[in-house]
Amino acid sequence: MGSSACDGHLSNRNLSLNRRENGFAIDTTKPTILTINPAFQQSIGAQELPTFDDIVMLNLHYSCYGRATDIGTEVPEE
């Protein structure tokens, strides 16, 4: 991994949060991920890719304010 705080976070997020609710389960009739609010349970795994709002939230969380031309491009430190 490079020195940027942004390295790999978008692709890692896409791999982990967009799994089905029973992803990795031995017994696939039971969910492995439960939402705090049951109204959102069916939204787990519904997106194929992160939404624009997801990316904005992640960039704010990881203090990624630079611009990159594509996922995986390192943002130079200022």
N, C-alpha and C positions, 0 to 999 in steps of 0.2 A: 504494500500500500504506500502511496505517496504521502507527501506532507500536508496535503489539503484536508481540512476537516470534512469536506464533502465527498471524498473518495468512496465510491461504492454504495452510498446510502440509498440512492434511488433504486438500483437494481436489487439490493438486499430487501428493501421494503416490498418491492413487487413480488419477490419470491416468497416472502413470509406471510403477508397480510391478505393476499388474494387467493389463498387456499380455501377449499370448501370447508364448511364447519366441521366435517368429520375427517379432514385431511390427516394422514399419518395414524389414524385410529386402527387398532387391532380389531375392534368390534365396530364396524362402520354404521351400525344402527344408533350409536351414541356419539354425540358431538365431542370434539376435543377442544373446541373454542366456544365459550359462552359469553354473551354480551351482558353487561350490567343491566341494560334496559332490554327486556325480552322483545320489544317491538322492533329492535334492530337485528335480531338473530338471523332473519332470512337475507339480510343484506351482505353477510359474510360470503366472500367468494363470488359476488355478483359481477364485479368489474374484471375485465380482461387486463386492463392497464390502469395505473394510477390516474386519477383525474387531475385537472389543472389545480384545483384547490388542495388536493393531497400534496402535490409538488411544492406549492407555495408554503403550506404548513411545515413540510419537512425542511425546506430551505430556511425558514425562520427558526425552527427548532435547532438546526445545526449551524446557524449563523452563516449560511452560504449566500452571500450577497453578490458575488461575482457572476460573470456570464460564462457559460460553456456552450460549445456548439453542438455537443451531443452527450449522451449519458456515458460516463467513464472518462471524460476529459477532465484533467486536473485544472482547477482554478488557481492561478498563480497567487502566492501570498503577497500582500501589499506591505 
